[in-house]
C-alpha cells in the first residue's frame, strides 16, 4: 500500500524523540558546575572556602572538580584525569519538589510516547492495504501529550536550575564546607529539548491521519466522487451502499 507521508513522518520522528528523551532521562548531565579546591600535598586533606580558596592549609596547588547532576544520578570528576565517581541523587536535591515533579513528568512522558508509538504502528499496518487511521491518529495524540509533558519538565528544571537543592543547603551548611559551584545547563537538557520537539512534530503528523485521503488520479474514481472507492474509511463511501440482485434457479 502507499503509506501517507504524514504517517511516515510520524512513525520516524516519534521513536527518535523517545530515544532522545530516554537518553536525557538516564544521563546525569542536566546541569554542571565546577569549583577549585586547594591542596598542600599528596596526602593532604582537601578543604575549600566559599570561592574555592584553601582554608586552614597553605595551598601549593589546586584541583578543578567538575560536578554534574541529573534526575536520578550525580557525578563528581577531577578535571584532566580519570577519577570519577557517581552516586544516586540524595539530600536536599533529591527531596526538592521541582526535581520530583520533573522526574514524574519525564516518566509519564516516556510511558505515553511508548504507548502512542505502539498504537501508531498498529494503525499504519504496512502489511495490509488499508491503514487504521483512527488508531494511528489516537497514537499521535498520545505522542503529542508526551512531548508536552517532557517540555514542561525541562522548562521547570531549566528555570530553577541554579536553585535546585541549594536553598535549604545554604541555610544548614556553612560556606566553609559547601564549595561554590557555577552551575549551568548541560548536554542532557539539549537532548531532552530536541527529543521533546520531535515528539510533538511526530505526534502532530500522526494526528493528520484523521483527515480523509483523496485519490484524484485513481483510475477507479468516478467523476462525481472526489475520493477513491477503494478508501473505505471515507464517510462518502461508507454511506453509499451497493446492492446487487441475483436470480437463483433451483
C-alpha positions in Angstrom: 0.0 0.0 0.0 1.0 3.6 -0.4 1.7 4.9 3.2 0.8 8.7 3.5 3.7 11.0 4.0 2.3 12.2 7.4 2.3 8.7 8.7 5.8 8.1 7.6 7.0 11.3 9.2 5.2 10.5 12.5 6.4 6.9 12.6 10.0 8.2 12.2 10.1 11.2 14.4 8.2 9.7 17.3 10.6 6.9 18.1 13.6 9.2 17.6 12.1 11.6 20.1 11.5 8.8 22.5 15.1 7.7 22.3 16.5 11.2 22.9 14.2 11.9 25.9 15.1 8.5 27.4 18.8 9.3 26.8 18.4 12.6 28.6 16.5 11.0 31.5 19.2 8.4 32.3 22.2 10.6 31.9 23.5 12.8 34.8 24.3 15.9 32.7 21.2 18.1 33.3 23.4 20.7 35.0 27.1 21.1 35.5 29.3 23.1 37.8 33.0 23.4 38.7 35.0 24.5 41.7 38.7 24.7 42.6 40.0 23.1 45.7 43.4 23.9 47.2 45.8 21.0 48.1 49.0 21.2 50.1 50.5 17.8 49.2 49.8 14.2 48.0 48.5 13.2 51.4 46.8 16.4 52.4 43.1 16.7 53.2 41.2 18.8 50.6 39.4 21.8 52.0 37.7 24.7 50.3 36.4 28.1 51.1 33.4 29.9 49.6 35.3 30.9 46.5 37.5 27.8 46.1 40.3 29.2 48.2 42.1 26.8 50.6 41.3 27.3 54.3 43.4 26.1 57.2 46.3 25.0 54.9 48.7 26.7 52.6 47.7 25.9 49.1 50.6 24.7 46.9 48.3 23.6 44.0 44.7 23.4 43.1 42.3 20.7 41.8 39.5 21.5 39.4 36.4 19.5 40.4 33.5 19.0 37.9 30.1 18.3 39.4 27.1 17.2 37.3 23.6 16.4 38.3 20.8 14.5 36.6 17.3 13.4 37.6 18.5 10.2 39.2 22.3 10.4 39.4 25.0 12.8 40.3 28.7 12.6 39.4 32.0 14.2 40.5 35.1 14.2 38.4 38.6 15.6 38.7 39.4 17.6 35.6 42.0 16.2 33.3 42.0 12.8 35.0 40.1 9.5 35.0 39.0 10.0 38.6 35.2 10.0 38.6 32.5 8.9 41.0 28.8 8.7 40.5 26.0 8.1 43.1 22.2 8.2 43.2 20.8 11.7 43.9 20.3 12.3 47.6 19.9 15.0 50.2 18.1 18.3 49.5 18.4 17.9 45.8 16.5 14.6 45.8 13.8 16.0 48.1 13.4 19.2 46.1 9.7 19.2 44.8 10.8 20.6 41.5 13.1 17.7 40.9 10.4 15.2 41.9 8.0 17.0 39.5 10.5 16.7 36.7 11.0 13.0 37.4 7.3 12.3 37.4 6.7 14.2 34.2 9.5 12.6 32.3 8.4 9.1 33.4 4.8 9.9 32.3 6.1 11.2 29.0 8.1 8.0 28.3 5.1 5.8 29.0 2.7 7.9 26.9 5.1 8.1 24.0 5.8 4.4 24.0 2.0 3.6 24.1 1.4 6.1 21.3 4.1 4.6 19.1 2.6 1.1 19.6 -0.8 2.4 18.6 0.7 4.2 15.6 2.4 1.0 14.4 -0.8 -0.9 14.6 -2.7 1.9 12.8 -0.3 2.2 9.9 -0.4 -1.5 9.2 2.1 -1.6 6.4 1.3 -5.3 5.7 -2.3 -4.5 4.6 -3.9 -2.3 2.0 -5.9 -0.1 4.3 -4.5 1.7 7.4 -6.5 2.1 10.6 -6.4 5.9 10.5 -8.3 6.4 13.8 -5.9 4.2 15.7 -2.8 5.9 14.2 -4.3 9.4 15.0 -5.0 8.3 18.6 -1.4 7.2 18.9 -0.4 10.7 17.6 -2.4 12.4 20.3 -0.6 10.4 23.0 2.8 11.2 21.4 1.9 14.9 21.4 0.9 14.7 25.1 4.2 13.0 25.9 6.1 15.8 24.2 4.2 18.4 26.1 4.9 16.7 29.4 8.6 16.4 28.7 8.8 20.0 27.6 7.1 21.0 30.9 9.6 19.0 32.9 12.5 20.6 31.0 11.1 24.1 31.4 10.6 23.7 35.2 14.1 22.3 35.6 15.8 24.9 33.4 14.0 27.8 35.1 15.1 26.6 38.6 18.4 25.1 37.6 20.7 27.1 39.9 18.3 26.8 42.9 17.5 23.1 42.9 18.6 21.6 46.2 20.6 24.7 47.1 18.3 26.9 49.1 17.9 24.7 52.2 21.6 23.6 52.0 22.8 27.2 52.3 20.8 27.5 55.5 22.0 24.4 57.1 25.6 24.0 55.8 28.3 26.6 56.3 30.1 28.1 53.4 33.3 26.6 54.7 32.0 23.1 53.9 29.9 23.9 50.8 32.0 25.0 47.9 30.5 27.5 45.5 29.5 26.0 42.1 28.9 27.9 39.0 26.0 25.9 37.6 24.9 25.9 34.0 22.8 23.8 31.6 24.5 20.6 30.4 24.2 18.3 27.4 21.3 16.1 28.6 19.0 19.1 28.7 19.7 19.8 25.0 19.0 16.1 24.1 15.7 16.4 26.0 14.6 19.6 24.3 15.4 18.1 20.9 13.6 14.9 21.7 10.5 16.6 23.0 10.2 18.8 19.9 10.5 15.7 17.7 7.7 14.0 19.7 5.4 17.0 19.2 6.2 17.1 15.4 5.8 13.3 15.0 2.6 13.2 17.0 1.2 16.1 15.1 2.0 14.4 11.8 0.2 11.2 13.0 -2.8 13.2 14.0 -3.2 14.2 10.4 -4.4 10.6 9.8 -7.9 11.8 10.9 -8.1 13.6 7.6 -9.9 11.6 4.8 -7.5 10.6 2.0 -8.1 11.8 -1.6 -7.1 9.9 -4.7 -7.7 12.3 -7.7 -5.6 10.2 -10.0 -7.1 6.8 -9.2 -8.5 5.2 -12.3 -11.5 3.7 -10.5 -12.6 7.2 -9.3 -15.9 8.3 -10.8 -16.3 12.0 -11.9 -19.0 12.7 -9.2 -16.8 11.4 -6.4 -13.7 13.3 -5.2 -12.4 10.2 -3.4 -11.3 6.8 -4.4 -13.9 4.0 -3.8 -11.0 1.8 -2.5 -10.7 4.1 0.5 -13.4 2.5 2.7 -12.5 4.8 5.6 -14.2 7.8 3.9 -17.7 8.6 5.1 -18.9 9.2 1.5 -18.0 5.7 0.6 -19.4 4.1 3.8 -22.7 5.9 3.4 -23.1 4.7 -0.2 -24.4 1.1 0.0 -24.0 -1.0 -3.0 -26.7 -3.7 -3.5 -26.9 -6.4 -6.1 -29.8 -8.6 -7.3 -29.2 -12.2 -8.1 -31.5 -14.7 -9.6 -31.2 -18.2 -8.2 -32.8 -21.1 -10.1 -33.3 -24.5 -8.5 
